[in-house]
Amino acid sequence: MAPVHLIRNLLAAVFIYGGCVSTDATPRAITRDVVIIGGGASGAHAAVRLKDMGQSIVLVEKQAILGGAVDTYTAPLAGTPVDYGVFSFIDYGDASAFLARLNISTAPPLQFPSATRHVDFMTGKELTSYVSPEWTDVVAALEVYLEQCEKYEHMLVPGLWDFPEGADIPEDLLMNFGEFATKYGIEAALPTIFISTGLGMGKFADELTMTVMQTFGGQMARALLGLQGSFVPASRRNQDIYDAIAALLGDDDVLYSTTAVSSERDDDGVTVTVRNREDGSLTTIYAARLLIAIPPLVDLLEPFDLDAQEEAVFSQWEYTREYAVLVRSPFLTALNESVANLPLAAQPSNYLRTPDVPFVDQFALLGGPDELAHPRIIGDEALDARGARLLLRKQFAALVAGSDAGTEKGLDVVAFADHGPMHLHVSADSHRKGFFKDLYALQGRRSTWYTGSAFASNFQTVLWEYNEVLLPQMLGS
Ligand SMILES: Cc1cc2nc3c(=O)[nH]c(=O)nc-3n(C[C@H](O)[C@H](O)[C@H](O)COP(=O)(O)OP(=O)(O)OC[C@H]3O[C@@H](n4cnc5c(N)ncnc54)[C@H](O)[C@@H]3O)c2cc1C
């Protein structure tokens, strides 16, 4: 690799981190077949599978552990794990075999507690005339939804290689989901779709049906209908999966607490300079290929010096932000039931109505001696972690103020996970202009490949399966 890469990367690193890196720091240099950026669901899985395929790799992860959206908290009194990020894994593709080779035995997921009370968290007013759909109606609606999902599944999962463009895109997929739900009479399924995974999109009735299908598609519908399995580790600690991957990879193959600061990419290979966030040390990685497994947003990819073609594609994304939280409050304990957020206009049975963004979805009581409750906070691109914490307190205060159950306002946030940009999606217009064709055309350009939910669907095991198709393509290129 040309030494000029090294010099430029070092200068860029000094420029970006001028205050904390001395100018005479010489980066350590390593050489690998593939450098992977991001050790979440897609990046960590890809690291294992690439090693299986005989590749040398290095995985660069911003956090001190692998696992991305998996958040496992150990409840101090009960001494048990509580997964407040990723909840369960759908049995899809080679997922079971992958866990078996990690020596992870599995068990069915526990039932997530459902809310028995509905309150408008903006006003604190209870929805006294709200009627939840009967489960038989939910099942019937999910069956109709599944039938529709199955028509398009081959275009959407595990990847969108065959997604059509222009007039060939089925009209239903570019229809707003609210309109689609009304067209097929599946309104009774909406509260279930929303509270399981749909809420991450914000106001899901206004999103495109294909975006909803990437977030709650055929697998989820089948899982809820008992037609497809799902599992968690038998330890009931989802982090065990990613800890097992970390152990398998070993310390030489993972750079923790590390992010890229600069890079050079061309058709002959890549040079990526990365910096450890704890000690400021630099490492320069020379690799034949770069696999990006973080959200492909222009600002996050700044160290990769995007060219005009890449920027034109990645600047089209819209997204939400999601924060997963565990709280404890005497008020919630006294309430003794889970309470979900719905606007008053959802009464008596307007299932298309969901809270305005940003919102706290619910306070789901998890039971046990630790008296934990689990809210999630969803916002648009502008909702940062501070704003999310303020919103949590504000909507909790409204809940307390509107209740007869007590005035105790104490709310301890015991765990708070920032999941960053989520649910990357584009407009119907972008789809008509061939967005996915343009996106996938970037695969392999400048020795750079991409995995992760923006390129596939928002499920752990679907991403693992996406890798099973992508990685051989990458190595064969
Ligand atoms: C709260 C929540 C609950 C979910 N529940 C489920 C569920 O129950 N079942 C399911 O199948 N799916 C679930 N999902 C969806 C699923 O987890 C995601 O689709 C999946 O994690 C996306 O994988 P990814 O590799 O694209 O990103 P992530 O898994 O988010 O991984 C990205 C990784 O990159 C790292 N990173 C970010 N920026 C940088 C950088 N600049 N340099 C280096 N590293 C960086 C991050 O720390 C992270 O480890 C859930 C998601 C969330 C947020």
The ligand as a Gaussian input file, in Angstrom:
#p B3LYP/6-31G(d) Opt

LIG

0 1
 C      -34.212000      -1.606000      21.186000
 C      -34.123000      -2.593000      20.053000
 C      -34.726000      -3.823000      20.165000
 C      -34.632000      -4.746000      19.120000
 N      -35.193000      -5.975000      19.277000
 C      -34.988000      -6.922000      18.343000
 C      -35.427000      -8.248000      18.565000
 O      -36.011000      -8.566000      19.602000
 N      -35.168000      -9.182000      17.603000
 C      -34.508000      -8.863000      16.441000
 O      -34.282000      -9.753000      15.613000
 N      -34.102000      -7.597000      16.195000
 C      -34.314000      -6.632000      17.122000
 N      -33.885000      -5.356000      16.907000
 C      -33.323000      -5.016000      15.593000
 C      -31.915000      -5.529000      15.426000
 O      -31.246000      -5.548000      16.642000
 C      -31.201000      -4.644000      14.423000
 O      -31.818000      -4.819000      13.177000
 C      -29.735000      -5.010000      14.330000
 O      -29.070000      -4.804000      15.549000
 C      -29.064000      -4.183000      13.262000
 O      -27.778000      -4.709000      13.105000
 P      -26.608000      -3.826000      12.556000
 O      -25.401000      -4.660000      12.514000
 O      -27.060000      -3.131000      11.325000
 O      -26.455000      -2.673000      13.658000
 P      -26.136000      -2.801000      15.270000
 O      -26.500000      -4.151000      15.715000
 O      -26.763000      -1.621000      15.819000
 O      -24.574000      -2.706000      15.249000
 C      -23.858000      -1.550000      14.912000
 C      -22.552000      -1.625000      15.702000
 O      -21.660000      -0.650000      15.214000
 C      -21.071000       0.021000      16.309000
 N      -20.698000       1.339000      15.810000
 C      -21.491000       2.395000      15.558000
 N      -20.774000       3.400000      15.036000
 C      -19.504000       2.959000      14.944000
 C      -18.298000       3.524000      14.461000
 N      -18.262000       4.763000      13.980000
 N      -17.184000       2.777000      14.490000
 C      -17.200000       1.513000      14.988000
 N      -18.317000       0.927000      15.465000
 C      -19.453000       1.643000      15.434000
 C      -22.130000       0.032000      17.373000
 O      -21.569000       0.214000      18.660000
 C      -22.744000      -1.351000      17.180000
 O      -22.073000      -2.330000      17.932000
 C      -33.952000      -4.411000      17.928000
 C      -33.348000      -3.150000      17.811000
 C      -33.417000      -2.253000      18.868000
 C      -32.727000      -0.931000      18.746000

